[in-house]
């Protein structure tokens, strides 16, 4: 029997790949079983491509996208019998200049000796020259696809041509390597691509002027209600602003001089068309626009783009916020924040700034001192300042960063919002609230309600409640009767918070219908994706009329709710028909709608407001949080399964929304419970939990928090197994080398986190999984040895397992390793962040199908840790660990939930350093997670912890 070999066939959409042995096709599901070891790098890369959506397996072949083929390494391509890399240079030239309609790209292929390539034929990533096939590299393929796409556009379609140039931006200014060469003109061209804008507000309050400031796409690190600096330099921004004002319409491209151009994404061009109209409008329209730009954009663009696109177009930058504060509009609050690290498994790093590779903490006095030095240096024309022995650039970007860390406080206390303000008179941007940040300026201690409603289940309830759900409804009713202004329902996920809320709201509605309490609408605020579920759950659990007539106040329905009486009001678009909201029995809306139309929502007296997934407003001082706190409701019900998501201030903000003043002001709260140097912090946190989760006399507890394992009868046992194994020699040597390197770090935060990440990766496996055979990979890794022993036992019993690992290369390798080791008819299914909702549910359904044999699914913790029910498995293996134990618990809960009828086993493979087992990274991290998990349950300790925990882990592991 001959060795199998791959055959490829280029197509218009990709490359079809087939495996042949003795003239017969082998199905892709069998490739991992029959392909020899030297094919493994290619097979692992194919699996990674499946996870990213670039490869699909069909009945008899795999379809590879051309871009995927171009990105293969030489070794991977050889393992798949694909052509060698093309030894040619793509020489790019042009006709005309970018500002001319006749501009086109030209190119030709040349050999290393400078001679042209004769009659080349290209099919995607495959180039045929003289009857021989070659594979284009990633740079060459991407470049030529972009060039052809540009030339295919009609010359008169200048805006589309301008946007197409953005795909070439990374290639034109500089040499991009030996595969592509650009001529002199193209090397001088500079392109900038804008996708969003902010506003620079000038003039005065009576007659403001507005200028758009362009921004590049926002990264994941952009803080909430803030954005990165402007896309253009000061000089370029000035040129753009002048051209923008002189043109009657917004254009898709603006020249900036010196071969520079800024290109606008199509939605941004539409949005700036609205801005251009506002610039030409009356002072009243300009005032109304700067008070609520997002609402105006939604009114004008909502029929063309969905809410997500419209939401992303406008960035409320720190620059804009400072200017708005000067004319009495939005005032950003002075609050600390934690910067998230690039590695998501790590905790937030302490507050500070990064200069090059160095990162150091700043408190307010040091930040203000540094800011003053930078301001003085800029005024004196100096490029840098020396601060605490470090050279720091003296630039406006440095000032923006320092201002963003510690915004300047408002010069005066915020005024109270007048309750009798006419709804049509929009003379302020937001409903200014007493924020309780530095002192308690607003608190509630309402007396027991005079009109008592007898507790009990509502007549319209048609679903039988579980005992804990009936207890929850009773707690809500007693809280309402006893005069609570609001409560927090923080039950673990899966305990039915929504049905408890619906039963309580139906009881309230029947109380109002009997005349025992004044009639008023009920407001439900939730993320957009959950609002349809609220309507479905309402109809499932309540008989008609249920909560009564529902009014949808989000998405496309907002168009009919906006008050429009004349051109200027239509352009502003920020006022709702309050009479329609007041006439509804219950209203469904989003947090963003409450923020954008807070003046309208704030006018209505609601009988109750429900904040579902209330962690959406966990951040103090943001627009959405303060808009929620400005709502006028007789009773507020907050619901979340994670009352403390990142830091204890999350809990303070939620409680301050439903029961202002109960946890005092934020400054006092943080000093009491969040200070890193508090020795008795666990004891204090226990007191905090008791204070909000225990009743006080006849007054029910402010928070109800119950766990699944304690409430759901019939759940099987859950057993946890930390499985330690000494590192084999190869892993131990790599770990020792990493320790030596870690001990030589500079002591900066960035260097410390890099060292921890290196130790974490080696503790999983010292080898690149794509460069080792199955036997080599297992023999080199203590965790892999534990993994296969556990899987061997599970396979022997014919049961199913979930394996969580956050590295794509290991996910890909595990699929083929497991298929080969256990002779599975097809590769194990995987779920990563690239698997979309429909495909994800299809894989879940297949895995959940009854079967008598062994199977495994491989998941990333973030993508597979939420929203999935995988009770067909009763084993969970955490091959890689996450800093936050709540993430691991969510992963385990895919199995340990309603519908599970087997005992659940959870495994934590732990690699031990043979030289110092007790100081091993895995053992120290496991001990930290056990401690954090216990404190989170018992004392509400934030599961993400603080940057000190990373420092402690580093010291415990490295500095011993």
N, C-alpha and C positions, 0 to 999 in steps of 0.2 A: 504494500500500500504506500503510495507516494505521499510526500508532505503537502499539505494544503497550501494554496497560493491565492492571492487576491487578484481580481481583475477589476479595472475601473472603466467607466464610460462617462465622459463629460456630457452634460445636458445643459439646457438653457438656464435651469434654476440651481444646478449644483453638479455633483459628481456621484454617480451610482456605483457603489462598491459591492462586489460579490466575492464570496470565498468558494473556491473550487477544489475538490479533491477527487482524483481519478475520474475526471470528467463530470462529476456530479455536484450540483449546488448544495451548499450547507446553509441551513437557516441561520440567520443572525443570532437567534437565541442560543445556538449551539457553538458559536465561535469560541467562547471562552473555554469550552470543554475540549475542542479538537485542535486549536491553534497551538503550535509549539512555543516554548518560552521566549524565543527571540521576537515573537510577534506581540508580546505583552505591552511594550510601551505604546504601540499603536492602538491596541484594544482599550487600554486605560484612557487614552486621549479621546477615543470615540465615546466612551461612557461619560467623560467630562462634557463632551459636546452635547450629549443627550440632556444633561443637567442644565446646560445653558440654552437649550432650544436650537442648537445649530446642527444637530444630527437627529435623524429619525430612523428607526428600524422598521422595515416593512417585512412582508412575508418571506421574500427571498433575497433581499439586499438592504443595505443601509444607504440613506440619502444624506450626503454631506454638502452643506452650503459652500459656495465657492470661497467665501471669506474664511471659513473654517479651514479649508484645504490650504489656503495661502498662509495661515498662521501656524501650520505644523512645523515642528523642528525637522531637521534632516533625518534624525534618528527615527522619529515617529513616522515620517513619510516612507522611509525605507521599510519599516515594519509592516506597512500597509501596501507595499509594492506600488506606491505612487511615484511619478516621475521625479528625477533629480531637479534641484533648483536651477532656474534659468540663469546662465552665465552672461547675461546681457545687461546693458545700461539703458534706461529709459531717459531719453534726452528731450526735455520739454521746452518749447518755444511758444511764441504768441504772435498774433496779428493784431495791430492796433493797441490801444490802451483801455484800461478798465472802464473809463467814463465814456467810451464810444460804443454805440450799438453794434458796430462791426467787429468788436473784440471777440477773438476765438483763440482756443488753444491749438497748438500743433505739437506733434511729438513723433519720434521715430526711435527704433531700436538700433543700438550700435554694439559691436563686439569690443573685447578688451583692447584689441589692437587699433580701435578707432574706425574700423570698416563697418559700413551699414549692414544690417541683417536684411536679407532679400526675402520678400513675400512671406512675412510672418502671418500666421492665422491664430486668433485668440478666441477661446471659448471659456469665459470666466477666468478661473485661475490657471487654466491649462493653455500653454503657448506651443504651437506646432511650427517648427522651422525645418525645412528640408525633410519632411516626413518623420522627424523625431519630436517627441513630446517633452515639454519641460513644465515645471511648476513655478508659478510666480510667487515671490515672497510677499509678505503682508504689506510692506510699504508700497511696492510697485503696484500690487493689485488695487489697493485703496486709492492710490493716486490716479491710475488710469480709469477706474470706474467713475471717479469724481470728474475727471476731465471730459469723458464722454457724456456724462450727464449734463454738464454745463453746455457743451456744444449742441446738444439735442434740443435745447430750449430756443424758442423763437426770439430773434433779436429785439422785437418790440416789447417782449415781456421782461422789462428791465428789473422789476422787483423780484421776480422768480430767479432771474439770473444772479441778482445780488445775493439772494439767500443760498443759491447753489455754490457760490464762491466760498461760503463758510466751511464747506466740506474739504476745501483745499487749503484752508488757512494754515494748517500745521506744516505744509510742505513748501509753500512759496518763499518765505523769508530767508531760509538758510538751506545749506546743503543737507540732505537727509540721509546721506550714506552713499555707498557705491552703486546702489540700484537705481537711483533717480537723480537727475541733474537738471537744475533750472537755469535759464539764461539770466543775463544781467538785469533786465527790467523786472522780471518776476522775482528776483532776489530782493529787490528794493521795495516791493509792495508790502504794505502792512494792513492787515484786515482785523477788524474787531467785530464780534457777533454779539448783539444785545437781545435779551429775551424778556427783560423786565425794566421797570423804571421806578424812580422815587420822585419826590417833588422838592424843589428849592423854592421856599416861600419868601417873597420880598414885599416891599411896600409896607402898608400898615393894616390894622385890623379892619378899617372901613373900606379900603381899596387895595386888597392884596394882589401881588403879581405872582404868577406861577411859571416855573421853568422845569421841564422834565430833565431828570438826571438818569442816564442810561446805566444799566447793570447787566452783568453777565449772568449765566445760570447760577442759581443758589446751590451751594454744596450742603451736605448733611451736617456740616459743622456750624452752619449759620444759626445763631441763637434766635429764639422765638421773639417776634416783634422787633427784629433787628436784621440787618443784612450786611453783606460785605461792602467794601468801598465802591465808589463809582467805577465804571468800566474805563472811562477815558481820563486822560490827564487834564489838568486844569485848563491848559491851552486848547486842547481838543474839544473839551466840553464847551468852552466859550464859542468856538467855531460852530459846533453843532447847534447850540442854542440860537445863535444868530441866523443860521440857515433855516432852522425850524420855524422861527417867527416870520421870516420873509416869505415862506412858501404857504400858499393857501391850504394845502393838504399835506398830511403826513406821507413821507416817501419811504421806500424800502431801503434806500441807500443814501448816505451822505458823505461827500468827499471831505477830508480833514486836512488836506495839504500834505506835501512831501510824500506823495504816493500812498497816503493813508486813507482808509475808508472804514466807516462803521455801517454794518448791515443789520437791519431789524428783522426779527422773526415776524411772520405774518400776523399772529395775534397781537404782538406788540405794536405793529404798524396801525392796526385797527384801533387799539387803545389810545395811541397817541393822536389819532384822528379826533377822538373825543376831547383830549386835552387841548388840541388846537382850536376846537370850537369854543371851549371854555375860555381860552385866552382872549378871544374876540368878543366874549359876552359881557354882560353888565357886571358891576362890582358885586351885586347880590348873588349872581350865579357863581362867581369866582369864590365868594365867601362860603357858599354852601358846598362847593366842590371840595375845597381844602378840608372842610370839616368831616367829609365822609367820601373819599375818592372811590373806595371799593364799591359802595352802593351805587354810585353813578355809573361805574363801569359795568356792574351787573345789570343795571337798567338798560344800558345801551348795547351791550354785547351778549346778554344772556340768551338771546335767540340763536346766536351763531356758535357760541362755545359753551362747553359745560362748566359747572361751578369750579372744578379743579383748575381748569385753564385760566378762568377769569381771576380766581383767587391768587394765582401765581404771578399775574402781570404787574401788580403794584406792590412795591416793597416799602414798608414804613421804616426808613433808615434812621440811624441816630442823628444824622444831619437834619433830616426833616423834623424829627421829634423836637430838637432843640429850637428850631425856628417856630414851630407851632406853639411851643410853650411861651414864647415871647409875645405872641398875639392872643394868648389866653385860650388856646385850644387844648390838645392832648398834652398832659404832663406825665412823662415817664417817671417811674418811681425808683428810688435809690435802693437797689437790692443786690446782694451777692449772687454769684453763679459759679457753677463748676463746669469746667471745660471737659467735654467727652473725649477720651483717647481714640486714636485710630483703630486700635484693637478692641472690638466690642466686648470681649470677655473681661477686660480690665475695668476697675472702678473709675469713676470720674477723678480727674487730677485736680489738685488744689487750685484755687483762684490765683491767677498770675498772668505773665506775658511770656512769649517765646521770642528770643532773639537768636537767629541762626539755629544752632543745635542746642542752645542753652535755654532752660526754662526755670524761672524762679517765682516764688510767691510774692504777692504784694498785698499789704493792707492799705487802708485809705490814706494815712499820713504819708507813707512812702510813695503811693501812686500820685498823690497831689504834688509831692516834692519833685518827683520825676517829671510830671507834666509841666510844672513851672520851669524847670531847667530846659525842657524841650522848647517851650514857647520862647524863652529868652534866647536860645540858640538860633531858632528860626529867624527871630527879629534881627539878630546880629549877623546873619548869613552863614552860620556855621553848619557843617554837615552832620556832626555827631556831638553827643555829650557823653561824659564819663560819669557813670552812676554806680556806686558801690563796686568800683574796680572793673566795670564792664563798659565797652563802647556801645552806645545805642544810637541808631539813626535819628537825626533831628528832622523829622518830616511830618507833614499833616497826617499821614497814615498812622504814625506813632501816636499822635494826639487823639485821633479817632479811636484807636484801640484803648488807650487809657480812659478816654471818656466813656467808652462802652462798658468797661469794667466797673467804674464807679461814676455813674452819671451825676451831674451836679444837682443837688436838691432844689426843689421849688423854693423860691424866695419867701413865699407866704403860705399860710395854711389854705387848704382848698375850701372854697365857699360851699355852703350847703345848697343842695338842689331845691329850688322852690317847687312845692307840690301843685301850685295852681297855674303853672306856666302853660299857655295855650300850645296845643300840639303843633300847629302850623308855623309857629314862630321859632325857627331853627336859628338861634343866635349863639350856639355853642356847639362844639364838636361832639362832646360826650356828656353823659350824666356824671358829673364829678361826685365822688363818694368820699365819705370818711373812711380812710383806708386801714386804720388801725395798725400802721406799720411801725411808727416810733412810739406811739402812745395810744391808749384806748380812748378814742374820741366818739365812738358809737357802740353801744351794747344794748342787748335786749334782755329783759327779765319779766316776760309777760305773766300776768296772774292766770289762775285757773279760769277756763272759759265758763262764762255764766250759763250758757246753754249747753247742757251735757247731752251727748247722743249715746244711747245704749250700745255697747259693743256687741258684736255678732257678725256673722257673715252676711253679705248683701244678698237680696233675693235673686238678683240676676246672675249670680255666680253658678255656672253649670259644671265646673270641674271640681272634683273632690280634692281638697288640699291635704298634703302630707302633714303630719303632726307639727313639724318644725315650721312649716309655712303658716299653719293656723296660729301658732304662737307668734310669728312675725307680724301677722295682721293685727292680732290683739295688742301687741306692743305699739304698733303705729296708731291704733285707735286711742289707746290710753295716753300716748304722747300728745296727740291732738287735743284730747279732752282736758289734759292737765296744763295746757297752755304752752307747750313747747313751740318755739318758732320754727324748728326744723330738726331733723334727725338724719343720721347716717346709717344706711343699711349696707353693711360691708360683708355680707355672707360670701363664703367661698364660691367660686364658679360652679355651676351645676346644681345649686340648691334652690333655684327658682325665684330670683329676686323680682323678675318682671311680673309673675302671677301674683306675688304678694302685693306689689304696688297696685296692680289692676284691681284686686279685691278691695284694697283700702280706698282707692279712688272711687270705686263704685259705691262703697259705703258712704263716702262723703257726698256723692251725687244724690243718693237716696235721702240723705239727711237734709240736703238743700231742697229737694223736691217736696219733702214733708213740711217745709217752712221752718225747720229748726235752726237753719243758718242761711244768711243771705246768699242768693244765687250769684255765682261768678264763674267765669271760665277756668278750666284747668289747663295748665301749660306743661307739655312734655318736651324737654330739650335733650337731644341725643345726637351722636354722630350720624351723618347722613345714611350710612350703610345699615343702621339699626332701626330707622324710622318705619320702613316697610314691615319689619318684624313686629314692631309695636302694634300696627294695625292688624296684622295676622293673629297675634296673640290675643288682642282684644276680641276679635271675632271668634276665636277658638274657645276662650274661657268664659266669656260673658254672653248671656242671652240678650236679645234686643229689649230695650234700647241701649243697654250697656252704659257707657259714659255719655251717650247722646250724640249730637251732630258734631262730626269732626271737621276741623278746618286745617288744611295743609298749608303751611307757611314756610316753604323752602323750595329751592329749585325753580323750575319753570312756573310754578303756581304763584310765585312772588309777583310776577308781571301783573296779574289781575288785582293784587292787593295794593299796589302802589297808587298813591294819590297823584293825579295829574290834572292840573288846572292851569293850562297856559304853557308857553314854550319854556320859560325859565324854570318853572317847577318840574316840568318833564325832564329837562336836562339834569337838574339836581337829582331827582329820582330817589330821595332819601326818606320820604314820608309815606307811611302806610295808612290804609283806611282803618282807623282804630275802631270805628263802629262795627266793622265786620268781625274783628277779633273779639270784641266785647260780646257780640251776639252768639258766638260759637259756644258749644258746651265744653269741648276740649280742643286744644290746638297742638299740632305737631310741628316742631321747628328744629333748627340746628343751632349750634353754638355760634357759628359764623353769622347767621341771620340775626341773632340776638345782639351780637356785637355791632353789625352794620346798621341795624334799625333800632338801636337801644332807646332812642328818644321816643319812638312810637310804642315799643313794648313797655317802656317804663311808665307810660301813662295809664296802663291798665291795672286794675286791682284784680289779681288772680286769687282764686280760693286756694289753689295749691300749685306749686311748680315742682316738677320732677327733673332732676339732673341725672340722666343715665350716663354711665361711664364718666363720672364726675371728675376723674383725673384729667379730663380735658381742660379744667380750670384750676389745676393744682398750682400754677405758677403765680405768685403774688405780683400785683402791679401791672399785669398785661391788660391790653384792651379787652380781650374776650373775658378775662376773669372779672374785671371791674364792671363790665356790662352785665354779667350774670349777677353780681352782687347788687346792682342797681335795680333789679326787678322788684316789683311791689307785690309780694305774695303773702297770704295769711299763714301759709305753712309750706316749708321746703323739705323735700325728700331727696337726699343725695344717695346714689347707688354706685357701688364699685366693689370689685373683688380684691382690689389692691389699694387700700387706703393710704399706704406708704409705698410709693413706687420707687423713688430715688432718694429723697431726703425727708426728714420729719416736717420741714416746712410745707410739704404736700398736704399733710394732715391738718396743719394749722390753717392753710388756705381754704380747705374744704369746710372745716368747722366754722371758720369766720364767715363763710357764705351762708350757712344754714342757721348759725347761732352766734351772731357777732359778739365779740367780747368774751366768749366762754373760755377761750385759751389765752386771754389777754392780748397784748400787742405782739407783733412779729419779732421786734427787737428783744423783748423780754423772753419770749418763747425760745428763740434761737440761743440766747445766752444761757438759758436754763437747761435746754435739752440737746442742743447741737454743738456746744463747745467741745473741742477736742480734748481739752485738759481737765474735763470734769471726771474726777476719780470714781464717783458713785453714780455714773451715768446709768448702768443697768437698773439700779434701785430707783432712780428718778423716772426712768421710762416705765417701770412697773407702776409707779404712782400715777403717771400720765394715763396709762391704759385703764387703771382702776377708775380714774376720775371721769372718763367718758364712757366706760362700758359697764358701770355699776349704777343701780338706781339710788336715788337720794330721797328717802321717805316715800311719799306717794308719787314722786316725779320719776318716770321711767328713765332708763339709761339713755344717754345721747347717742350712743353707737351700739348696734347689734352686730356682732362678728361671730359666725359659727363656721366650723370646718366640716367638710364632707364626711370624713372618717368618723366624726362624732355624732352626726345627725342621720345619715342614711342607713337604715336597717338593711341587712342582707348583703352589704358589700363584703367581699372576701378579705382575707388578711393580706397585708402588704409587708413584705420582709425585705430589709435592706442588707446588702452584702458588700462591705468594703473588702476587696480581695488584693492583698499585698503580694508582690513578687519582686525578688532581687533582680536588678538589671543584669543582663548577660554582659560578657566582657566588652563587646563592641560598643554597646550603649553606655556602659560605665566609663569607658575611655572618652567618648564624646562628651558625656556629662561633666567629667573632670576638667576637660579642656574648656568647656563653657563656663564652669565655675571660675577657673583661672582668669578667663577674659572678663567675667562679670566683676571680679574683685579689682580690676584695673580701671573701672569706669570712673568718670570725672565726679560723680556724685550728683549730677543734675537729674531732674525728674525724668527727662526724656531718655537719658542713658540707662537709668534704673529700669524703666519700663521695657526698653529694648532688651536688657539682660533677662528680665523675667520672661519675656516672650520667647527668647532663645531657649531657656531652661524648660519652658512648657513644651515647646516643639520636640526637643530631644527626649523629654520624658515620655512622649507618645511614641516616637520612633526616630532613631538616628539616621536612617537612610531615606533618600527620596523614594517614595513608594513606586514611582514609575520606572526606577532604575534597578529594582531588585526583583528576584523571583519570589514566589510565594514562600518557599522554604527560607530564603535569606531574610525576608521581611519579618517573618514570625520569629526566627532564631535571634534576630537583632533587637527585639523589643519585648520588654516585660509585659507591657499592656496587651500587645497582640497575643502573647502566649496565654494570658488569662482569657482573652476574648475567645480564642478558638477552643479552649477547654470548656468554657461555659457553653458555647454554641454546640460543641460535640454532645454535651449532656442534654441540651434542649432538643437537638435533632434526634437523639436516641428515643426521646419521649414523644416525638412527633408533634411538638408544640411550636408556637411562633414567637418571634422576638423583634423588638425595635432596637436599633443601634443608632445612637446620637453621636455625631462627630461634625465639627464645624469647618474642617478643611476639605475643600473640593477634591483635591488630589487623593486624599484618603477615602472619601466617599466613592470616587470612581474605582479605586483599586479594590475596595471591599466587595463591590458587586461581582467582579470576575473571580476573586479569591473564594468567595462563599459559594458561587455557582460551581466552581471546579471541585472544591473540597467536599461538597455534599451532593454533587451530581444532580443539581436542580435542572428541571427541563427548560427553565428560562432564568435570566439574571434577576436578582432581587430588585424590587422597585425602590426608587429613590425619590425623596422630596427635598428640594432645596428652594432657595429664594427665587430661582428662575422658573420654577414650575408654576404655571398660571392656575387660576381657580378651577376651571373646567377639567384640565388634565389632572390636577391634584385630587379632585373628588373622584375621578375615574379610577385613579390608582388606589385610593382609599376603598372604594367599592370592591375592586378586585381582591384586595388584601382581606377584606372583611368576609368574603364568600366562604361558606363552610368547606373545610377540607380536613383530611385526616393526616396530612403530612407536615413536615417541617417547612417553615418559610421564614424569611426575615425581610425587614424593610429598613433602609438606611436613610436617616433624616438629619438635616441641619437643625440645631436647637432653636434658632430664631424662626425659621420657616415652618418647621414641623411641630413646634411647641405650643401652638395655639390653634383653635378652631377645628381640630380633627378628633374623630372618635375612632379608635383602633383597638377595640376590645377583643378582636380576634387573637391578639397577642396577649400573653400574660408574663412576658419577660421584657425588661428594659435594661439596656447596657449603655452607660454613659462612658463611651470610650475617651472622649475629651471632656474636660470639666469647664464649667462656666463660673465666672466670678460671683454672679448673683444666684444664690440658691433658689430664688423664686423661679428663675428660668428653668432650672433642672426640675423643680417640682411641677411646673406646667408641662414639661415633656413627659414626666411620669404619669401625669393625669390623663394623657391620651389613652392610657390603658386602665388606670385605676379610676373608674367612674361608673355611673349607672349603666348596666348592661354587661358588666364583667361578672362571670360566674366561676372563675378560677382564682386561686391564690396568686397574687402578683409578687414577683421577685425582681428587685432592683439591684444592679451590680455596678460597683465603682472600681475598675481596675486601677491599682496604685503601684507605680514603679518606685523601688527603693534603691538609693545609692549604697552600694556595698561598703563604701568607705565610711559613711556616716548615715545609717538608715534613718535615725530620728530627725535628721535635718534635711531629708530629701524634700524636693519641691512638692511632689505629689502628696506626701504625708502631711506636710505643713499646710498645703492648700486644703486638703480634706478636713483637717482639724479646724481651719478657719471657717469653712462652709458649714460644718456641723454646729459650730458656735453661733454663727450668724443666723442659721435656720432656727435654732432654739430661741435666740433673742428676738427674732422677728415675730415668732408666734407668741412668746411670753410677754414681751415688752414693747412691741411695735418698733423695734430697732430697724432702721432702713436696710433692706437686703443688699442694696448696692454699696453700702458703707461709705467710706471716705478714702481720700488719697493716703491717709496715714496707714491704712491696712496694707496698701501696696508696699509702702516703706517698711512696715513691720515684716511682711512676707519676705522682702528682699533681705532685710537684716537677719531674719531667722534662718534663711536658706544660704545666703552668700557670706554675710559678715559674721561668721562664727569662728 
